[in-house]
Amino acid sequence: MKIAIGIPARMDSTRFPGKPLALLAGKPMLSHVIEKALAADVGAVFVATDDERIAEVARQAGVTACMTRSDHPSGSDRLAEALADSDCDVVINVQGDEPLIDPAAIRAVIKPFQSDAYLPMATLAHPIRSASDLHDANVVKVVCNAKGRAMYFSRAAIPYPRTGQSIALQHVGLYAYRKEFLLLYPSLEPCESEQTEQLEQLRVLHHNYAIAVSVGDFHCIGVDTPADLARAEEMLAT
């Protein structure tokens, strides 16, 4: 099974413009993401972007930069364009705002494909670590069925903790796709739940495709705001 790691990155983030090039421990945040992807050592690493400044950071880090259109609504759409002609079986989508992602998590997300030749997509999750996270809209929750497939993702507290205890899992924004499915994804009609929650993976479930969820002790801190960047800086310093 031939693996490619794609890192979609854009400059015009609503909450944090210029985020990929924001300095973290003295170098662009994107450089940290690339280093983690390379450390996973599972396949070639690409950065998919529409900005030459991001592309140059990628080249300086020693990976390929794939220039894409600027109108892609999601990272998955951007990767589909960038890797359409690549020679690979599975594509891992490492978000460009995950500078502290564990290379072991990158390796873990591809494991379900080894036992299911027809699986279209996989992702990761870990148990909710605090009550505040359960009710934090920035923390995405996932509910799985008995086979470890996602039933629903939400920014809300799911399942509702009626008894006071939660069995929720926190979604880790790391995806892997069989290449054929990644190329199909942009043609799937967006759905209301995806647009309401602003979660691209809900389009996959809406169209009745399976997403395998591997559960483990995955420590991934996404950077959505300057405050998140400061927290990541503190964690790197410890």
HELIX and SHEET records of a PDB file:
HELIX    1   1 LYS A   19  LEU A   21  5                                   3    
HELIX    2   2 MET A   29  ALA A   40  1                                  12    
HELIX    3   3 GLU A   52  GLN A   60  1                                   9    
HELIX    4   4 GLY A   75  ALA A   82  1                                   8    
HELIX    5   5 PRO A  103  ALA A  108  1                                   6    
HELIX    6   6 LYS A  111  SER A  115  1                                   5    
HELIX    7   7 ALA A  131  LEU A  134  1                                   4    
HELIX    8   8 LYS A  179  LEU A  184  1                                   6    
HELIX    9   9 TYR A  185  SER A  187  5                                   3    
HELIX   10  10 GLU A  192  GLU A  197  1                                   6    
HELIX   11  11 GLN A  201  HIS A  206  1                                   6    
HELIX   12  12 PRO A  226  ALA A  237  1                                  12    
SHEET    1   A 7 THR A  64  MET A  67  0                                        
SHEET    2   A 7 GLY A  43  THR A  49  1                                        
SHEET    3   A 7 ILE A   3  ALA A   9  1                                        
SHEET    4   A 7 VAL A  90  VAL A  94  1                                        
SHEET    5   A 7 LEU A 169  ARG A 178 -1                                        
SHEET    6   A 7 MET A 121  PRO A 127 -1                                        
SHEET    7   A 7 ILE A 211  VAL A 215  1                                        
SHEET    1   B 7 THR A  64  MET A  67  0                                        
SHEET    2   B 7 GLY A  43  THR A  49  1                                        
SHEET    3   B 7 ILE A   3  ALA A   9  1                                        
SHEET    4   B 7 VAL A  90  VAL A  94  1                                        
SHEET    5   B 7 LEU A 169  ARG A 178 -1                                        
SHEET    6   B 7 LYS A 141  CYS A 144 -1                                        
SHEET    7   B 7 ALA A 150  SER A 154 -1                                        
SHEET    1   C 2 LEU A  23  LEU A  24  0                                        
SHEET    2   C 2 LYS A  27  PRO A  28 -1                                        
END                                                                             
